[in-house]
Amino acid sequence: MQQATYRVRAVLVCTAVVVVLVSMLARTSAAPQSKSLSLQEVIELLQGDVPSSRVSQIVEERGINFKCTAQVEQQVRRAGGGDDLITALRRASPRDPQPTPPRTGGLVVKTTPGETQVYLNDELKGMTSPEGEIRLPDLPPATYRLRVSLPGYQSFERPMTVEAGEAQTVYVTLVQKSVAVTPSAPQTVAPSSPSSPSLPAPSYGIPVPGVKISGVRFFEGPHDKTLEKPQRVYRFNFERSSARSIYWELDLSFPKPAQRIDFQVDALWFKPDGSQMARQTISAYVLPEWGVSWHTLGWGYTDPGHWQRGTYRVDFYYGSVRIASGSFQIV
């Protein structure tokens, strides 16, 4: 009689378990399709002995409202989930929202010299810093007419196309407005070779008694700082990949004058195609205790890589008299 009682109890327990599982499956099947499974519901199904393959089907039908991370996968495997369920969870895992694509772009304008005015479609956008840079962000994609101006220099104009998500950099070197100079004897100066010192022209014109032009030399250096004499490395060939600004040095020798003498020298720079690229004026002087002097100015860029390859020439004038000429190569 006791054995019969135990059998009845066992049957009742098994029946209760089956009822619970059937009830859970019924609730799962009858649930609205729009209700996604939570992680807790997935774990309960597995702990209730629902096969991993069946839970995978339910996940595929209803989806999940949690992200399938490495930690979640460990929990599911500990509860009895197999590779099929892990794969289904990964597919159903909510995706990270896609980043909103940028709607604007920008321009970075770098100028030589600095403190120049920058316009877009004739609207003043600001002035570059003393170092020669201005950033123009949040520009709607379009083609703009960029203009860079500075009194005493030729304006620079160029169409620039701005694309969303991009910040373009444009380098601008303004050329000084030049006054026509008519050399008095242009044929008397032999062109100098880039591999040898410049040949000086007759030095008449400079108001220093007995002055002689010892030569014209070139050296490379930073754009915003002239190297001291001991730091200068003179040459006539410069690597395009490393050349920033090129400086000329005009060396003079003379008997010691009786007093200070002031004078001005114009330097005209010419591109490899022969067109003029820049004009500079240096205010120079010599003192009574001097017997030699050197005078220098530079032209170029803040960063290397902007020079075009070829042979460049610099002519020097005092008034309308060409007093010297020198050349160098960018290779």
C-alpha positions in Angstrom: 0.0 0.0 0.0 2.9 2.3 0.8 4.5 1.7 -2.6 1.3 2.6 -4.3 1.2 5.8 -2.4 4.7 6.7 -3.5 3.8 6.0 -7.1 0.8 8.2 -6.9 2.9 11.0 -5.5 5.6 10.6 -8.2 3.0 10.8 -10.9 1.5 13.9 -9.4 4.9 15.6 -9.2 5.7 14.7 -12.8 2.3 15.9 -13.9 2.8 19.2 -12.1 6.2 19.8 -13.9 4.7 19.0 -17.2 1.8 21.4 -16.5 4.2 24.2 -15.6 6.3 23.6 -18.8 3.2 23.4 -21.0 1.8 26.5 -19.4 5.1 28.4 -20.0 5.3 27.2 -23.6 1.6 28.2 -24.1 2.3 31.6 -22.7 5.3 31.9 -24.9 3.4 30.8 -28.0 0.5 33.0 -27.2 2.6 36.1 -26.4 2.3 39.0 -28.9 4.8 38.8 -31.6 5.9 42.3 -30.8 7.1 41.5 -27.3 10.8 40.7 -27.3 12.3 38.2 -24.9 14.3 39.5 -21.9 17.5 37.8 -20.8 15.6 36.5 -17.7 13.0 34.8 -19.9 15.7 33.1 -22.0 17.4 31.8 -18.8 14.1 30.6 -17.3 13.2 28.6 -20.5 16.6 26.9 -20.4 16.3 26.1 -16.7 12.9 24.8 -17.3 14.4 22.1 -19.6 13.2 23.7 -22.8 15.7 22.5 -25.4 18.3 25.0 -26.7 17.1 24.5 -30.3 13.5 25.4 -29.3 14.6 28.5 -27.4 16.6 29.4 -30.6 13.4 29.2 -32.6 11.5 31.4 -30.1 14.4 34.0 -30.2 14.2 34.1 -33.9 10.4 34.5 -33.9 10.2 37.2 -31.2 13.6 38.8 -30.9 15.3 40.0 -27.8 15.4 43.3 -25.9 19.0 43.0 -24.6 22.4 43.1 -26.2 24.3 39.9 -26.7 27.6 40.5 -25.0 30.3 38.1 -24.0 29.0 38.2 -20.4 25.5 37.3 -21.6 26.8 34.4 -23.7 28.5 33.0 -20.6 25.2 33.2 -18.6 23.3 31.5 -21.4 25.8 28.7 -21.7 25.8 28.1 -17.9 22.0 27.8 -18.1 22.3 25.1 -20.9 22.3 27.1 -24.1 24.2 25.7 -27.0 26.0 27.2 -30.0 22.7 27.4 -31.9 21.1 29.6 -29.3 24.2 31.8 -29.1 24.1 32.3 -32.8 20.4 33.2 -32.7 21.1 35.7 -29.9 23.9 37.3 -31.8 21.6 37.7 -34.9 18.8 39.1 -32.8 20.9 41.4 -30.7 20.0 45.1 -31.2 22.4 46.9 -33.4 24.3 50.0 -32.2 22.7 53.1 -33.8 24.5 54.2 -36.9 26.3 57.6 -36.4 24.7 60.5 -38.1 26.7 61.3 -41.2 28.3 64.8 -41.0 26.4 67.5 -42.8 29.2 70.1 -43.0 32.8 70.4 -43.9 35.6 72.9 -43.3 38.5 74.8 -44.6 41.9 75.5 -43.1 43.7 78.4 -44.8 47.4 78.9 -44.2 48.9 82.1 -45.5 52.3 83.7 -46.0 52.5 86.3 -44.7 50.2 86.1 -41.7 47.4 88.4 -40.6 45.7 88.4 -44.0 42.0 88.8 -44.6 40.1 85.7 -45.8 36.8 86.0 -47.7 34.3 83.3 -48.9 32.0 84.5 -51.7 33.1 88.1 -50.9 32.1 87.7 -47.2 34.9 88.4 -44.7 35.4 85.4 -42.6 38.2 86.7 -40.5 42.0 87.2 -40.5 44.7 84.6 -40.3 46.8 84.5 -37.1 50.3 86.1 -37.0 51.5 82.5 -37.8 49.3 82.5 -40.9 46.4 80.2 -40.1 42.6 80.4 -39.9 40.1 77.6 -39.5 36.6 77.8 -41.1 34.5 74.9 -39.7 30.8 74.1 -40.2 30.6 75.1 -43.9 27.6 73.6 -45.8 28.9 71.5 -48.8 29.2 73.8 -51.8 31.8 75.4 -54.0 33.0 78.7 -52.6 35.1 81.5 -54.0 38.1 81.9 -51.7 39.9 85.2 -51.7 42.9 86.2 -49.5 43.9 89.9 -49.4 46.5 92.1 -47.8 47.3 95.7 -48.6 50.4 95.9 -50.7 50.1 92.3 -52.0 48.3 90.8 -55.0 45.1 89.2 -54.0 44.7 85.4 -54.2 41.4 83.9 -55.6 40.5 80.3 -56.1 37.3 78.2 -56.1 37.2 75.7 -53.3 34.7 72.8 -53.1 33.8 71.8 -49.5 32.5 68.3 -48.9 30.7 67.0 -45.8 33.0 65.5 -43.2 36.2 66.8 -44.7 38.4 69.7 -43.7 40.6 70.8 -46.6 43.8 72.7 -46.1 44.9 75.3 -48.7 48.3 77.1 -48.7 48.4 80.6 -49.9 51.5 82.7 -50.5 50.8 86.3 -51.4 53.1 88.1 -53.8 54.0 91.8 -53.1 52.8 94.2 -55.7 55.8 95.2 -57.7 56.7 98.5 -59.4 58.2 98.1 -62.8 62.0 98.4 -62.7 64.0 99.0 -65.8 67.6 97.8 -65.4 70.1 100.2 -66.8 72.4 97.5 -68.1 70.6 94.1 -68.0 73.0 92.4 -70.4 76.1 93.1 -68.3 75.3 90.6 -65.6 76.2 87.0 -66.4 73.6 84.5 -65.1 75.0 82.5 -62.2 75.2 78.8 -62.1 73.2 77.0 -59.3 76.4 75.0 -58.5 78.7 77.9 -58.2 78.7 81.3 -56.4 76.8 84.1 -58.0 78.7 86.5 -60.2 78.4 90.1 -58.9 77.4 92.9 -61.2 79.2 96.2 -61.1 78.6 97.7 -57.6 78.1 101.3 -58.7 74.9 102.7 -57.2 75.3 101.6 -53.6 76.3 104.8 -51.8 79.2 103.2 -49.9 82.7 104.4 -51.1 84.7 101.5 -52.5 82.0 98.9 -51.9 82.4 95.5 -53.6 79.8 92.7 -53.7 81.6 89.6 -52.4 78.8 87.3 -53.5 75.2 86.2 -53.3 74.6 83.0 -51.2 71.5 81.0 -50.3 70.5 79.0 -47.2 67.4 77.2 -46.0 65.7 77.9 -42.7 62.4 78.2 -40.8 59.8 80.6 -42.1 59.5 82.8 -39.0 63.1 83.0 -37.9 66.3 84.1 -39.7 69.2 81.9 -38.7 72.2 83.4 -37.1 75.3 83.5 -39.3 77.1 80.5 -37.7 73.9 78.4 -38.2 73.6 79.0 -41.9 74.4 76.2 -44.3 75.0 77.8 -47.7 74.2 75.8 -50.9 72.7 76.2 -54.3 70.6 73.0 -54.4 67.8 72.3 -52.0 65.6 69.2 -51.6 61.9 69.9 -52.3 60.9 67.5 -49.5 62.7 69.4 -46.8 62.9 73.0 -48.1 60.8 75.5 -46.1 62.0 79.1 -46.7 65.0 80.0 -48.8 67.1 83.0 -47.7 69.4 85.0 -49.8 72.5 86.7 -48.3 74.2 89.7 -50.0 77.7 90.0 -48.8 79.5 93.4 -49.1 83.1 94.5 -48.4 84.4 98.1 -48.3 86.9 100.4 -46.7 85.6 101.6 -43.3 83.4 104.6 -44.0 83.6 107.8 -42.0 80.0 107.7 -40.9 76.9 105.5 -41.0 75.5 105.1 -44.5 71.8 104.0 -45.1 70.6 102.5 -48.3 67.8 100.3 -49.7 68.2 97.2 -51.9 65.3 95.6 -53.9 65.3 91.8 -54.5 63.2 90.4 -57.3 62.4 86.7 -57.2 61.8 84.8 -60.5 60.2 81.4 -61.0 61.7 78.7 -63.2 59.5 79.8 -66.1 60.9 83.3 -65.8 57.8 85.0 -64.3 58.2 87.2 -61.3 57.1 85.6 -58.0 58.0 88.1 -55.3 59.6 91.5 -54.7 61.3 92.5 -51.4 62.9 95.7 -50.2 65.5 95.7 -47.4 66.6 98.7 -45.5 70.3 98.3 -45.1 73.2 100.3 -43.5 76.9 100.1 -42.7 78.7 101.6 -39.7 82.1 103.4 -39.5 83.8 100.5 -37.7 82.7 97.9 -40.3 84.7 96.7 -43.3 82.2 94.0 -44.3 78.5 93.4 -44.0 75.9 90.9 -44.9 72.2 91.5 -45.6 69.5 88.8 -45.9 65.8 88.2 -46.4 63.8 85.0 -47.0 60.8 83.8 -48.9 58.9 80.6 -48.8 56.6 78.4 -46.7 56.1 77.3 -43.1 56.1 73.6 -44.0 58.3 71.8 -46.6 57.0 70.3 -49.8 55.5 73.4 -51.5 58.4 74.5 -53.7 58.1 73.5 -57.3 61.2 71.9 -58.8 63.4 74.0 -61.1 65.9 76.9 -61.1 65.0 80.1 -59.3 66.7 83.5 -59.8 67.0 86.6 -57.5 68.0 89.9 -59.0 69.2 92.8 -56.8 68.7 96.4 -57.6 69.8 99.7 -56.1 67.3 102.1 -57.6 67.2 101.1 -61.3 70.7 99.6 -61.3 71.0 95.8 -61.1 73.9 95.2 -58.8 73.9 91.4 -58.4 72.1 88.2 -59.4 72.0 84.8 -57.9 70.2 81.5 -58.5 69.4 78.2 -56.8 67.7 74.9 -57.6 64.9 73.0 -56.0 65.4 69.3 -56.8 
